[in-house]
Amino acid sequence: MPEAPPFWGIQSKNWRNRARYRNEIVIRGAHRRRYGNSISRRIRSKEKIKNVGHISKIVRNTR
C-alpha cells in the first residue's frame, strides 16, 4: 500500500481546481452552441446567395 498516494491528498488537490474546471466546461458548452448556430446561419446564407445572380465580387471573396 505505500506506493499509492493517500486518498485525502488526491481529494484536496482536485478540490482546489474543481470550480474552475466546472466553469470552463460551462463556458465551452456555450461557445460550442454559439459556433453551431453560426455554422447553420452561414449555410443558409450561402444557399440564399446561390439563388441571386448579381452579387459583387467583394462579397463572394469574403465568404
C-alpha positions as CSV (number, residue, x, y, z in Angstrom):
1,M,0.0,0.0,0.0
2,P,2.8,2.6,0.5
3,E,3.1,3.1,-3.3
4,A,-0.4,4.5,-3.7
5,P,-0.8,8.2,-2.7
6,P,-3.2,8.9,0.2
7,F,-6.8,9.3,-0.8
8,W,-7.3,12.6,1.0
9,G,-4.3,14.1,-0.7
10,I,-5.9,13.4,-4.1
11,Q,-9.2,14.9,-2.9
12,S,-7.6,18.1,-1.7
13,K,-5.7,18.7,-5.0
14,N,-8.8,18.1,-7.1
15,W,-11.0,20.2,-4.8
16,R,-8.9,23.4,-5.4
17,N,-9.5,23.3,-9.2
18,R,-13.0,21.8,-9.2
19,A,-14.9,25.1,-9.5
20,R,-12.6,26.4,-12.2
21,Y,-13.0,23.2,-14.3
22,R,-16.7,23.3,-13.9
23,N,-16.8,27.0,-15.2
24,E,-14.6,26.2,-18.1
25,I,-16.9,23.3,-19.2
26,V,-19.9,25.6,-19.0
27,I,-18.2,28.3,-21.0
28,R,-17.0,25.8,-23.6
29,G,-20.6,24.5,-24.0
30,A,-21.9,28.0,-24.6
31,H,-19.2,28.7,-27.1
32,R,-20.0,25.4,-28.9
33,R,-23.6,26.3,-29.1
34,R,-22.9,29.7,-30.5
35,Y,-20.4,28.2,-33.0
36,G,-23.1,25.7,-34.2
37,N,-25.6,28.4,-34.7
38,S,-23.2,30.5,-36.8
39,I,-22.4,27.5,-39.0
40,S,-26.1,26.9,-39.7
41,R,-26.6,30.6,-40.5
42,R,-23.6,30.5,-42.9
43,I,-25.0,27.5,-44.7
44,R,-28.4,29.2,-45.0
45,S,-26.9,32.5,-46.2
46,K,-24.8,30.6,-48.8
47,E,-27.9,29.0,-50.2
48,K,-29.6,32.4,-50.5
49,I,-26.5,33.8,-52.3
50,K,-26.5,31.0,-54.8
51,N,-30.0,31.9,-55.8
52,V,-29.1,35.5,-56.5
53,G,-27.0,36.1,-59.6
54,H,-25.9,39.7,-59.3
55,I,-23.6,39.8,-56.2
56,S,-20.4,41.8,-56.2
57,K,-17.0,40.0,-56.3
58,I,-16.1,41.5,-52.9
59,V,-19.0,39.7,-51.1
60,R,-18.1,36.4,-52.8
61,N,-14.5,36.7,-51.7
62,T,-15.4,37.4,-48.1
63,R,-17.3,34.1,-47.7
